[in-house]
Amino acid sequence: MKSRRAILFLVLFLCGIMAQSMALPKEGKMRGLHLTGGGNMDMKITSTAFEEGGMIPRKYTCDGEDVSPPLAWTGVPEGAKTIALISDDPDAPVGTWVHWVLFNLPAAEKGLPEAVPPEKELKNGAKQGRNDFRRIGYGGPCPPGGTHRYFFKLYALDAVLNLPAGVTKAELLKAMEGHILAQGQLMGKYRR
């Protein structure tokens, strides 16, 4: 009887580990999003405000002016029609916290200036979604404590997405399925 309980415990334990590993995204990858048409993952995204893995200046956080940092990118593949950007913090105590959702940015754009206005639709036709602060546009790092990582994830898409401004990250991710030609990311940190 004890050996059956031990085996049952072991099976349940292993099932729990397998379920947990399948649910957690690998760092730098987004589960469920696949590149179409043999696209590459070599889009490069940079900022003049901070380096990959570096500290995000206070100016771009809730402790400063809370404006978006300048971003630039290269490697947008031929055939891309639009760019999407998602910025989030996987280290938030309540789960991944979304800081910025932007989509339908024309593929010819090579970056975003500092302080993108918190408007539903930008002059270039791009639309902004709702972040987890329940606002349109960018909401800067504002961790409750400790050092958090902030990912700026860029996607080249083969379509203009038929979505209204104000959508959530989840809604954008669903609409992007099957349309991603290439992607890249930039990670910065902030500590309070």
Residue pairs with C-beta under 8 A, 6 or more apart in sequence:
25 31
28 185
30 153
30 173
32 173
32 177
33 155
33 173
33 176
33 177
33 180
33 183
34 177
34 178
34 180
35 41
35 180
35 181
35 182
35 183
36 158
36 178
36 179
36 180
36 181
37 79
37 158
37 181
39 77
39 156
39 180
39 181
39 182
40 75
40 77
40 182
41 182
41 183
41 184
42 75
42 182
42 184
43 73
43 74
43 75
43 76
43 154
43 156
43 182
43 183
43 184
44 73
44 74
44 75
44 184
45 71
45 72
45 73
45 152
45 154
45 184
45 185
45 186
46 52
46 71
46 72
46 73
46 186
47 69
47 70
47 71
47 72
47 152
47 186
47 188
48 70
48 72
49 56
49 57
49 59
49 60
49 69
49 70
49 114
50 56
50 57
50 69
50 188
52 186
52 187
52 188
53 187
53 188
53 189
54 188
54 189
55 188
55 189
55 190
55 191
56 69
56 140
56 141
56 150
56 188
56 189
56 190
57 64
57 69
58 64
59 65
59 67
60 66
60 67
60 68
60 69
60 140
60 141
61 140
61 141
61 142
61 190
62 139
62 140
62 141
62 142
63 142
63 192
64 140
65 115
66 138
66 139
66 140
67 114
67 115
67 116
67 138
67 140
68 100
68 112
68 114
68 115
68 116
68 137
68 138
68 140
69 114
69 188
70 111
70 112
70 113
70 114
71 85
71 111
71 112
71 152
71 186
72 110
72 111
73 83
73 110
73 111
73 154
73 184
74 110
75 182
75 184
76 83
76 107
76 156
76 182
77 156
77 181
77 182
79 158
79 181
80 107
80 156
80 157
80 158
80 181
80 182
81 107
81 157
81 158
81 159
81 160
82 103
82 104
82 105
82 106
82 107
82 156
82 157
82 159
82 160
82 161
83 103
83 105
83 106
83 107
83 109
83 154
83 155
83 156
83 157
84 102
84 103
84 104
84 105
84 154
84 155
84 157
84 161
84 172
84 176
85 100
85 101
85 102
85 103
85 105
85 112
85 152
85 153
85 154
85 155
86 98
86 100
86 101
86 102
86 151
86 152
86 153
86 155
86 169
86 172
86 173
87 98
87 99
87 100
87 138
87 150
87 151
87 152
87 153
88 96
88 97
88 98
88 99
88 150
88 151
88 153
88 169
89 96
89 97
89 99
89 141
89 143
89 148
89 149
89 150
89 151
90 96
90 149
90 151
91 143
91 146
91 147
91 148
91 149
92 143
92 148
93 144
97 132
98 131
98 132
98 168
98 169
99 131
99 132
99 133
99 138
99 139
99 140
99 141
99 150
100 128
100 131
100 137
100 138
100 139
100 152
101 128
101 129
101 130
101 131
101 167
101 168
101 169
101 172
102 112
102 116
102 126
102 127
102 128
102 129
102 137
103 126
103 127
103 129
103 157
103 161
103 163
103 167
103 172
103 175
103 176
104 125
104 126
104 127
104 160
104 161
104 163
105 112
105 122
105 124
105 125
105 126
106 124
106 125
106 126
107 156
109 124
109 126
116 122
116 128
116 137
116 138
117 137
118 128
118 135
118 136
118 137
118 138
119 128
119 136
119 137
120 127
120 128
120 136
120 165
120 166
121 127
121 128
121 165
122 128
127 163
127 164
127 165
128 136
128 137
128 165
128 166
129 136
129 165
129 166
129 167
129 168
129 169
129 171
129 172
130 136
130 166
130 167
130 168
131 137
131 138
131 139
132 139
133 139
136 165
136 166
141 148
141 150
141 190
142 192
143 190
143 191
143 192
144 192
145 192
146 191
146 192
147 189
147 190
147 191
148 189
148 190
148 191
149 187
149 188
149 189
150 187
150 188
150 189
150 190
151 185
151 186
151 187
152 185
152 186
152 187
152 188
153 183
153 184
153 185
154 183
154 184
154 185
154 186
155 176
155 180
155 182
155 183
156 180
156 181
156 182
156 183
157 176
157 179
157 180
157 181
158 179
158 181
159 179
161 172
161 175
161 176
161 179
162 175
163 171
163 172
163 175
167 175
